[in-house]
Every structure is written in structure tokens, then in C-alpha cells.
Amino acid sequence: MRHLTGRWRIVEMDLWDQDAIDLVAPGFIEFTPDGFGQLGFIAVGGDLDCRTTIRDGRPFVEFSWVGDDDGHEVSGRGWAAQDADGALSGHLYFHRGDDSGFRATPLTAAQEGRRR
């Protein structure tokens, strides 16, 4: 989990363009050392429950999530794997709804400062 721990900036999703991803705030996914995390994109915010492992020699995480989408309760699952270039590639699923691939890059200290 160490390589995945931290906040990642969602830079691409299959279903939505960057303007949509960043509608309310910059899109992100975050993994904490205690096996939890958060995500946020469009008007969706959620808490993660994560399980990590190594697949094909690279860090990999599977998670379930529960949260809010513009005032409506939502939940789902997903996964992410660290690519050779250090970015994340993964997929998010809404329970009984949309699903989308995503790509995320490590959030830099400068980006984190602008977020506050």
C-alpha cells in the first residue's frame, strides 16, 4: 500500500471530460495507510474501504465505496493499479449505474496547496 498511499489527481476518465471531473473541485482519489480513503469527482464524494496486494509485480488496490452524488446516496466498487510510469490506472463502478475507467497522477505539494 505504501506506493499507493496519498492523494492522486484524476486526470482522465472514460465517461467524463476534465471539466466535468473537476465540476465541484479537482477530481481525486486518496488511499490512507490504514486501508481507507476518499474519492471526489463531478458532484460525487465518497469514503473507501481498501484491500491491497501486488499483481504482476505492481501495487494493486480493490475497494468498495459509499458516498453522495449531489444529495443522493451512492455506492460502488473499484480497483486501481500502479503503472510502470508511476501513474494509476483503474476503474470505478456505481452500484446499479455507470462505470468508468480512470487515470490518476500523484498530487504534488503545489497542487495540494492550491486546493486549500
Secondary structure in CASP SS format (residue, H / E / C, confidence):
PFRMAT SS
TARGET T0000
AUTHOR 0000-0000-0000
METHOD secondary structure of the structure
MODEL  1
M C 1.00
R C 1.00
H C 1.00
L C 1.00
T C 1.00
G E 1.00
R E 1.00
W E 1.00
R E 1.00
I E 1.00
V E 1.00
E E 1.00
M E 1.00
D C 1.00
L C 1.00
W C 1.00
D C 1.00
Q H 1.00
D H 1.00
A H 1.00
I H 1.00
D C 1.00
L C 1.00
V C 1.00
A C 1.00
P C 1.00
G C 1.00
F E 1.00
I E 1.00
E E 1.00
F E 1.00
T C 1.00
P C 1.00
D C 1.00
G C 1.00
F E 1.00
G E 1.00
Q E 1.00
L E 1.00
G E 1.00
F E 1.00
I C 1.00
A C 1.00
V E 1.00
G E 1.00
G E 1.00
D E 1.00
L E 1.00
D E 1.00
C E 1.00
R E 1.00
T E 1.00
T E 1.00
I E 1.00
R E 1.00
D C 1.00
G C 1.00
R E 1.00
P E 1.00
F E 1.00
V E 1.00
E E 1.00
F E 1.00
S E 1.00
W E 1.00
V E 1.00
G E 1.00
D E 1.00
D E 1.00
D C 1.00
G C 1.00
H E 1.00
E E 1.00
V E 1.00
S E 1.00
G E 1.00
R E 1.00
G E 1.00
W E 1.00
A E 1.00
A E 1.00
Q E 1.00
D C 1.00
A C 1.00
D C 1.00
G C 1.00
A C 1.00
L E 1.00
S E 1.00
G E 1.00
H E 1.00
L E 1.00
Y E 1.00
F E 1.00
H C 1.00
R C 1.00
G C 1.00
D C 1.00
D E 1.00
S E 1.00
G E 1.00
F E 1.00
R E 1.00
A E 1.00
T E 1.00
P E 1.00
L C 1.00
T C 1.00
A H 1.00
A H 1.00
Q H 1.00
E H 1.00
G H 1.00
R H 1.00
R H 1.00
R C 1.00
END
